[in-house]
């Protein structure tokens, strides 16, 4: 792709150096004054790394396919700094809103030096085209897998036990005499080997009294508890004690794959709900209603980079493992978002390459999509993305300032 802001003039080297020094001093001062800010900076650094690894996937795949890559930049707009490595200019631009790799001849309207025509994207085979446009998505999914694997092996997996960690004051369990440290072994005489068995048994019995058998100080004690409805669900008011179990490096491989698949399904479901007709209507009300959520609840509302950093800082709270888990989720989201089969997404380029291959086989001649007809589509998608991005930033800033 090209820089959507155009090939603007570079910034003077002296100004770029001065700006870099001031930025470094500002970061150092911020960390010195507020050490906890390292979490926010780490999230920002992780987001930048995620974007550049995505682009690096395109770069490596294009070079292996014999295509000519002329630019590899972080950011858009005016150049701040760059250097030439072989035939590729690598550098940083002024607006850190993403990154891009420029591959020669991405469509049939681009004017290319005849000497480079054989090395253009458009002159390549379909398998190589697909490998190049899907390489960034593949890298993001691999990074997410590795991050999840590291968390499973390094930190472990949280598991709910049948031991009571906390009894909620004023709830039926507290009134019945249940205590923190009690281990629930049975309800109405039926064994409860897992916490899921405990919650399922309580909820299935409605608000009728239950006999909860617990192990306390080496002895078994029967406690009669009458659940009460809370949010339409029978509850007794106890919280489970959580233990963390390390996962063996071999067992962590399939588990990481399972978590990655579950994260993928959850992300697709979330994207489908947000961009459904009802989701768009709710999002519009969220933006236009001061202090309103437009029907979004919990963490359903889409967030921008500002929201990821703000909410992620509180979620991570200095925990490196939570930081890695957050970045794994971001990589999954970026991969799936780029799969949308519309230009200028990677999925759009893949859709065009696939269509050309199928149409050429059916017509028994080479069929090439006229990219001039796709320009309105790409422009519309770009404008919608811009509006969506700016509105999520507005909502995140409003959330930080007003708390709503």
Secondary structure as the mmCIF struct_conf table of DSSP 4:
data_model
#
loop_
_struct_conf.conf_type_id
_struct_conf.id
_struct_conf.beg_label_comp_id
_struct_conf.beg_label_asym_id
_struct_conf.beg_label_seq_id
_struct_conf.end_label_comp_id
_struct_conf.end_label_asym_id
_struct_conf.end_label_seq_id
TURN_TY1_P TURN_TY1_P1 UNK A 4 UNK A 5
HELX_LH_PP_P HELX_LH_PP_P1 UNK A 8 UNK A 12
HELX_RH_AL_P HELX_RH_AL_P1 UNK A 13 UNK A 33
HELX_RH_3T_P HELX_RH_3T_P1 UNK A 35 UNK A 37
HELX_RH_AL_P HELX_RH_AL_P2 UNK A 38 UNK A 64
TURN_TY1_P TURN_TY1_P2 UNK A 65 UNK A 66
STRN STRN1 UNK A 69 UNK A 85
TURN_TY1_P TURN_TY1_P3 UNK A 86 UNK A 87
STRN STRN2 UNK A 88 UNK A 103
TURN_TY1_P TURN_TY1_P4 UNK A 104 UNK A 105
BEND BEND1 UNK A 106 UNK A 107
TURN_TY1_P TURN_TY1_P5 UNK A 108 UNK A 109
BEND BEND2 UNK A 110 UNK A 110
HELX_RH_3T_P HELX_RH_3T_P2 UNK A 114 UNK A 119
BEND BEND3 UNK A 120 UNK A 121
TURN_TY1_P TURN_TY1_P6 UNK A 122 UNK A 123
BEND BEND4 UNK A 124 UNK A 124
HELX_RH_AL_P HELX_RH_AL_P3 UNK A 126 UNK A 133
TURN_TY1_P TURN_TY1_P7 UNK A 134 UNK A 134
HELX_RH_AL_P HELX_RH_AL_P4 UNK A 135 UNK A 154
TURN_TY1_P TURN_TY1_P8 UNK A 155 UNK A 155
STRN STRN3 UNK A 157 UNK A 167
TURN_TY1_P TURN_TY1_P9 UNK A 169 UNK A 170
BEND BEND5 UNK A 171 UNK A 171
HELX_RH_AL_P HELX_RH_AL_P5 UNK A 172 UNK A 176
TURN_TY1_P TURN_TY1_P10 UNK A 177 UNK A 177
TURN_TY1_P TURN_TY1_P11 UNK A 180 UNK A 181
STRN STRN4 UNK A 183 UNK A 187
TURN_TY1_P TURN_TY1_P12 UNK A 188 UNK A 189
STRN STRN5 UNK A 190 UNK A 191
BEND BEND6 UNK A 194 UNK A 194
HELX_RH_AL_P HELX_RH_AL_P6 UNK A 195 UNK A 204
TURN_TY1_P TURN_TY1_P13 UNK A 205 UNK A 207
BEND BEND7 UNK A 208 UNK A 208
STRN STRN6 UNK A 209 UNK A 216
TURN_TY1_P TURN_TY1_P14 UNK A 217 UNK A 218
STRN STRN7 UNK A 219 UNK A 226
STRN STRN8 UNK A 228 UNK A 230
TURN_TY1_P TURN_TY1_P15 UNK A 231 UNK A 232
STRN STRN9 UNK A 233 UNK A 235
STRN STRN10 UNK A 238 UNK A 245
TURN_TY1_P TURN_TY1_P16 UNK A 249 UNK A 250
HELX_RH_AL_P HELX_RH_AL_P7 UNK A 251 UNK A 274
BEND BEND8 UNK A 275 UNK A 276
HELX_RH_AL_P HELX_RH_AL_P8 UNK A 277 UNK A 288
BEND BEND9 UNK A 289 UNK A 289
TURN_TY1_P TURN_TY1_P17 UNK A 290 UNK A 291
TURN_TY1_P TURN_TY1_P18 UNK A 294 UNK A 295
TURN_TY1_P TURN_TY1_P19 UNK A 298 UNK A 299
BEND BEND10 UNK A 301 UNK A 301
HELX_RH_AL_P HELX_RH_AL_P9 UNK A 305 UNK A 316
TURN_TY1_P TURN_TY1_P20 UNK A 317 UNK A 318
HELX_RH_AL_P HELX_RH_AL_P10 UNK A 320 UNK A 337
TURN_TY1_P TURN_TY1_P21 UNK A 338 UNK A 339
BEND BEND11 UNK A 340 UNK A 342
TURN_TY1_P TURN_TY1_P22 UNK A 343 UNK A 344
BEND BEND12 UNK A 345 UNK A 345
HELX_RH_AL_P HELX_RH_AL_P11 UNK A 346 UNK A 363
TURN_TY1_P TURN_TY1_P23 UNK A 364 UNK A 364
BEND BEND13 UNK A 365 UNK A 365
HELX_RH_3T_P HELX_RH_3T_P3 UNK A 371 UNK A 373
TURN_TY1_P TURN_TY1_P24 UNK A 374 UNK A 374
HELX_RH_AL_P HELX_RH_AL_P12 UNK A 375 UNK A 402
#
